[in-house]
Amino acid sequence: MTNNEKMAELLLPSIDKKPEYYEALYPERNLKEGAKVTRVAPSPTGYLHIGTLFTSLVNRIAATSSDGIFFTRIEDTDKKREVEGGIENIIDGLGRFNIAIDEGFISGKEEKGNYGPYQQSKRAEIYQTYVKELIRQGYAYPCFCTAEELEKVRELQEKDNIRTGYHGKWAVHRDITFEEAKANIDKGMPFVIRLKSPGNEENKVVFEDMIKGKIEMPENDEDFVLLKSDGIPTYHFAHAIDDHLMHTTHVMRGDEWISSVPKHIQLFRILGFKVPKFAHVSPIMKLENGAKRKISKRKDPEAAVHFFIEEGYDALSVVEYLMTIAASDFEDFRRANPDKPYTEFKFNLKKMSVSGALFDQNKLIDVSKNVVSKMSGETVSQKIIAWAKEYDGGFYDLLIKDLDFTKAVFSIDRDCAKPRKDISKWKDAKDYVSYFFEPLFNPDYNLPENLNSSDAVAFLKAYKEIYDETDTKEEWFNKIKGLCDALGFAAETKVYKANPELYKGHAGDLSTVLRIAVTGRRNTPDLCSIMQVMGKDKCMERIDKAISAFA
């Protein structure tokens, strides 16, 4: 047995498998040529961040566009930062936004697929098997440095203006012998296992980032940690093993990981693995005082995906908006294909922003209005009821008293060639339809400047006598026109505009009086439809209240 083999047995005596065992256990995927296998690998450290949702969407659409696979993997090797319920928050959050998961965690408790477990804390034996092989090959060794010793080294490096890290002469255990290691272990000294890097900082690593293009960086020469003292791997090592065994073809992640790529490429090559393609996604940015900055958990409520849920943005609205900042050609696709699902868009990583797209709340609202405008009245009412049940109990109680009435309310000016685009989020709906519900009705009886209260009262009294809720829209408006002459108003707008001095106003002005009386507002969807949904008795009651207010 060689010294390296003896060292491997000394450090990891309980590991009896070889890497070949896992290579056979997780065979190549049977996918068509060009299919992308992508993943999102969050840490369960809190809520779902907008950046994680965005990166997940990019990974999902890249896999979809190539008939590939998108899976989730939980990277929980740092137990100190883990938050209770963190997995549920992230995976359930992706589910809320309909990010379909092919493999891995599909809920907070359930995972599926043939390449699991999909949680790094449950894969310790796999990582240790590959580390043991690296030790046998002379590519890894034990390091017994304490935290205090490492801190002292860092201080000396900073004092002499030397690049910090465990490299070169600072890698004090790099050439430790089997006898020295055994003596330390016999003393009960804790240790980590480090990579014995073959790199040289003078050399360059060149790789093609699928978003940012060609990137050239110094080769890694740091003997970074592979296994911590508790036997759990660092992110660097775990992700290399996982992405190899899960056959990830494209590693798409935040661009804060670019600086680690030399380490990762070195690991893949030392391990004898095929290096995946890298695509580093720029963060979503905010504009502050004319300057761009990363969207911040501390400063920006929209950094947490739950913000969009609480505000009542429909999941599809948020996804459609994120697609506009994910791909510069998505809006062209949407204009050409207004009714196709976004999943049919052929996503190209080259169309992503190199520097990071700006989050634009107004653009999100516009996109959301378009998305909601295409929904049926029944769909809109169901979604608003579901949102109100969770976030506005009082409104929910009003909505469910009469479900047919609620559906009719939200069907006005919908399901037609040119639906209104009033609602951008479900939170807006309460104000949008408040005049339909007596507890929410708060009328503003201020008339336009060209109308006086006596004319308003005269019109409303006359209109009460002729209203018929079975009238068509045309019949309804013709009856308003029919009252104009006796009240001194022009029946046609063009007649009034030709000779404004001859009239008090026109039929449109009188319909505004009626709108104010019935809804308490000057601007609403189609008033004839509103009155039909509201019912004649309620309309007459509202008109009587308005007459009293104007008198």
N, C-alpha and C positions, 0 to 999 in steps of 0.2 A: 504494500500500500504506500503510495507516495505521500509526501508531507501535506500536499493540498488535500488529498483524500482523507488523511487523518484529521486535518483541520475541519473538514466538512462534517465528519462524524462527531467530532468534539462539540461543534457549535450547534448542530441540529440532529441529535442522535435519534429523535423519535420519527424523523422523516424517512420512510422506507421506499417511497415511490420515486420514479424517474420522470422527467418531463415527457418522455414518450407515452406514458400512461395517459396524460391529459391531452396530448396531441391526438390520440386515438379516440378519447372520450368526446372531444369537441371537433369533429371533422369539418372540412370545408363545406360551406353552404352550397346548396344546389340552386343557383340563381342564374339568370341569363347574363350574357356578357354585357358589361357596362352598368349592371345594377349596383346602386350604391347602398352600402350598409352603414347607417349613421346612428348616432346615439346622443342622448343628453344624459349627463352624469352629474346631477346636482348633489350637494352635501345637505343633509337634513338639519340646517342651521337656522330655520325660521320660515318666514312666509315666502311665497312664490314671487320672485322679483320680475319686473317687466323685462329685464335683460334675459332671464332664464326662459320666459315665455317666448321672447323673440328668437332666441337661439334654438329653442325647441321647434318653433315653426319652420325656421330655415332648414333644420335637419329633417323634419317631417316632409316638407315639400320637395326637398332634394331627393329623398328616398322615393316618394310618390312619383315624381317625374321620371324616374328611371326603373320603375317596377321593382324597387328594392325593399329594404327592411329598415324600420326605425324602432330602436329599443331604448328603454330606460334602464339606467344602472345607478344604484345609490352608492356614492363614495363617502363612506362614513368611517374612515380610518382615524379621523381626528375626533375622538369621543368627547373631548373637553368642550368642543363647540356645538355639539349636537343638542337640539331642542326637542323636548317631548312633543310628539305629534308632527315632527318636521316632515317625515316622509308623506304622511297623509296630506299635509298642507300643500306640498308640491305636486304630488301625483293627482290628487283630487282637483287641484287648481288647473292642471293641464286638461283634465277631463271636462271641467266647466267650459273651457274654450275649445272643446271638441278636437283637441290634438290627439288623433288616433294613435294608439300605441300597439305595435305588432308583437313586441316581446318585452320581457322584463317586468317591472312593477306596473300593474294595471290599476291598482288601488293602493291604499296605504298598507294593506295587509296581504295582498295577493299578487303573485308573480306567475308568469307563464313563459314557456320557451324551453328549448333543449340545450341552452348554453349557460344555465344558471349554476349556482345561485347568483342573482343579480345584485347582491349586496356585498360590498367588499369585506365587511367584518365577518362574513361567513365563508370567506375564501382563503383564510390564513394558511391552510395546509398547501394550497396550490402555490401561493407566493413563496412559501418556504422551500417547496420542492425545487423551484427554479433558482432560488438563491443558493441552495445547497449545490446545485450543478455549477453555478458561477464560482463558488468557492473551490470546487474540484478543479475547475479550469484555471484557477489563479486570478480570476477577475473580481474577487470579493474577499474581504478580510474583516476580522473583528476590531472594533475601536473601543477602548476603555476610558476615553477622555470623559471627565466630569463636565457638567455645565459650567462650573467655575473656571475650569481650565480652558474651555473653548472661548469663554468670554475674555479671558486674559489674552489669548491669542488674537482675538478680534481687536482688542484695544491696542496691542502692539502693532498690528497691521495698519490700523488707522493712524497711529502716531507716526509711522514711517511712510505713510501715504502709499501703502501696498494694498492691492485688491484683496478684499476680505474673503475668507473661505478656507476650507480644508483642502489645501493643494500644495504641491511642491514640498519644500522643507517643513511646511506647517502640518503636513499629514504625518504625524509622529508615529502612528502605528501601522503605516503602510507596509512595512517590511517585517512585521512581527512574526516571530517563529512559533511553531506549534508548541514548543516547550514553554515559551513566555505566555502564550494565550492560556495554556492549561493551568499554569501556576496562578494566573489572575482569576480564572474561573474557580479554581479550588479555594481561593480566598473569598469567594462569593461576590466578586466585583461585577457589577452590571456592565453590559456592552451592547453596542449597536453593530450592525453589519453594514459596511460601506462598499461602494463600488471602487475597484482599483482602476481608475480611469486611465486608458491608454492615450488620452488626448493631449494636445499641445496647443496652448492659446495662440501661438504664432500661426497655426493652421486655420483655414477658413472652412466653415460649413455653408454650403449653398443649397437652398431648397426653393421650390416653386410653390408659393402660397397661392391657392386657387382664387383668393379674393385680392390680395395685395401685390401679387406678382413675385418676381425674383427677390429673395432676401439672402443676404450674405452676413454671417456672424462668426465670431471666433469659436473655434472648436472647444468643447468642454474639457477642462483638465481638473475639475473638482472631484474629489472622492466623496460624493454626496451619499447620504444614508439611504440604504435599500430597506433594511428592516430596523424598526425601533427596538428598544430594549424589551418591550412586551411582546415581540414577535409579529407585530402588525406592521405592514409596509408603509412607506411614504406614498404620496400621490404619484410621484414620478414613476416608481417601480410598479405599483399596482395597476396603473392605467396601461402601461406597456404590456403587461401580461394579459390583462382583460381584453384590450383591443385586439391583441393577437388571437387569443383563444375564442373570442366572440366574432372574429373575422370582420372587424370594422374596416371598411375601405376608406372612409373619409372622416377624419377627426375635425369636426367643426365646433369651435368653442370661442370664448371671448379672447380678444387680442392681448389681454394681460398675460396670456401664456406664451406669447411669442418668444420672450426671453428664455423660456425653458426648452425650446425646440432643440437646441444643440444637445442637451442632456437626453432628450427623448430619442432623437435619431441615434445617438451613440448607444443607448440601451437596446433599441430594436436590433441594431447591427451586431452588438456583442452577443445578444441572445439568439442570433441567427434567424430573426423574424423579418418578414417583408415590411418595409416602412410604409405606413399608410400615407395617403395624401392629406395635407393640412390645409385648412381654410379658417382663418382667424377673423371672427366677426367683430367689427368695430362697435363700440357701445352706443346706445341711444343717447343723444346729447340734448341739452337745454341751452337756450340763449339767455344770458344774464348780463345786463349792462353792456350789450353789444359783443360779448365774448362767449364762445362755446365752452361748455363744461359738461362732464358726465352727469347723467341723471342720478340724483343722490337719495339714498334711503332717508337721510336726515332732513333734507330740505324739501323734497318733492313728494307729495302724497301719492302721485301717480307712479312712483317707483314700485309700490306694492300693487300687485295685480288685483288684490281685493278691493282696491279703490274703485276700479272699473265695475266690479260686481255690485258694490254698495251704491254707486251712482246709477246703476241700472243700464249701463251700456250692454247691448246684446252681444253675446260672444262673437257672433259672426261679424258684427261691426268692428270690434277690436281687431279681429284677425284680418279682415279686409284692409283696415288701416295699416296694420303692421306689414302687410304684403306690399303696400305702396312704398314703404320705406325700405323693404327688403330687396326689392327689384325695381330698377329704374324703368323697366318696360312693362310693369304690371298694369299701370293705368291705361296704356295702349291696348293691352289685352282686354281690360274691363270695358273700354269704350266699344271695342269690336265685338265683344261677347257679353252683353249686359246681363244675360240670364244664365250663363254657365257657372258652375261651381268653381271656386278658386283653385280647387285641386286639379283641374284640367290645365292649369297654366304650366307651361314648360319652363321650369325654373333654371336659370343659368347663374352660377356663382359669380361669373365675371360682371354681372350687372349690379352687384352689390356695391354700396358706398365704401370707399377705401378709408375715408376719414371719420365716418360716423354720421348717421342721419339725424336731423333735428326732430325732436318731438313737437308736434304742432297740434295743440288742443282744438283750434278752429277747424283744421283739416279733419281731425277725428270726428268732430260734430257733423261736418258736411258728409263724410263717408257714411256715418251712422244714419243720418236722415235718409240717404238713398237706400240703404239696406232695409230700414224699417218701412219705407214707403212701398216696398215690393211685397210686404207681408199682408196676408189676408186679415180682415177684421177679427176673425176668430183667433188666429195665431197671436195677434197683438194683445187681445184681451186676456188670453191665457198666460202670456208671458208677464203682463203687468200684474195680474192677480198673483202669480207665483212670486214675483219680486216684492209686492206689497205684503204678502204673508210673512216674508222674512224681515222686511225693513220698515213697514208702515202699517201697523195693525189696525189703526182707525180707518184708513183708506181701504184696507182689505175687507173690513166688515161691511163697508158701503158697497163694494164691488160684488160681493157674493150674495147680497140680499136678493138680487134678481139677475141671474146670469144671462138670460136672454136680453134684458135691457142693457147690461154692460156690453155684451157683444155688439148690440145695435149701435151703442154710443161710439165704439171704436171702429165701426164699419163705415161711418160717414166719410164721404169723399175718399174711400179706399176701394180696392177691387175695381178700379177703372183705368182708363188709358193714361190719365195724368193725375195720379194720386197726390194728395197734399204731402208736404215734407215738413211737418211741424214738430214731430217727435224725434229727438235724437237719443233719448235715454228714458228708461221707465220712470225715473224719479221726476221727470217733467210732466208725466201724464196727469198727476193730481191737479196741478194748476190748469192744464190743458182742458180738462173736462169738468172742472169744479162746478160750473153752473148747472150741470145736470143733477147735482146732489144737493138737496136743500141745506144740510149742515155745512156745506162748503160754499154756498152761494153768497157772494159779497159784491153786490152790483155797484157799478159806477154810473150814476144817472146824469153825468155831465153831457150835455148836448153839444154838437159841433156849433161853431160860432155863427153860422149862417141860419141856424134854426132857433126858434123861440119856443118856450114851453107851451104857450097857448095853441100854437099850430100842432105841436106834438100831441097834446091832449085831444084836440079835435080829430086828428088822424087816427089815434089809437081807439077812440070811442067808435068812430065809423068803421074801423077795420074789424073790431070785435063782432060786428053784426054780419059780416060777410065771410069770415074765415071758415074754411071747410078743409079738414085734415086729409080728405081723400083727393084733393086737387093735385094735379101734376105740377112740376116746377114752373112750367109755362103758365098754367092757369093761375097758380099762386101769385106770380109776379104781375100778370095782367090785371088781377083784382086790385093790386096796389096802384097800378097805372090808372085804373078806372076811378080812383078817388082823387086823383091829382087836380083835375080841372076845378072841382068845387072848392078845393082848398088853396087854389092859386099857385099850383105847382105844374111844371111841364111833365107830360107823360114820357117824353123822349129826351134823353140827355142832349142830343145834338140840337134839338129845338131850343132848349134852355141856353146852350152855349152860343147860339146864333143871336138870341135876344135876351140876355140875362136880366136886363132891366125890367122885363115884362113879367117875371116870375119870382117867387120866393125861393125856388129851388127846383129839383127834378125828382123823379120817382126813386132814384137811388138814394136821395137824402131821406125820403120817407121810409125806405127799407132799413136805413141805418137807425132811425127812431125805433122801428120794430125790433131790430137786433138788440139795441140797448135795453129795451123793455123786457125781452125774453131772456137774454143771456147776461145782461149787465156789462156788455163789451161792445166795442165798435168793430172788432175784427174776429171772425169765427169761420169755421167751415160753412158749407151751404146751409143757410138759415131755414129753408123749406124742409130739408132733411132733419135738421135739429128739432124743429117743431113737431114733425111727425113722430120722431123717436120720443120726444118729451111727452106727447099726448096733449089733446085739446084742453082738458081741464087744467093741467098745470100751466099751459100757455096763457089761458084766460086769467088765471090767478096772478101770473107774473105781470100781465098787461095792466090789471087793476092796480097792482102795487106801484107800477110805473106812473100810472095816471095820478095817483095820490102824491107821488114824489114830485111830479112836474107841476102839479096844481098850485 
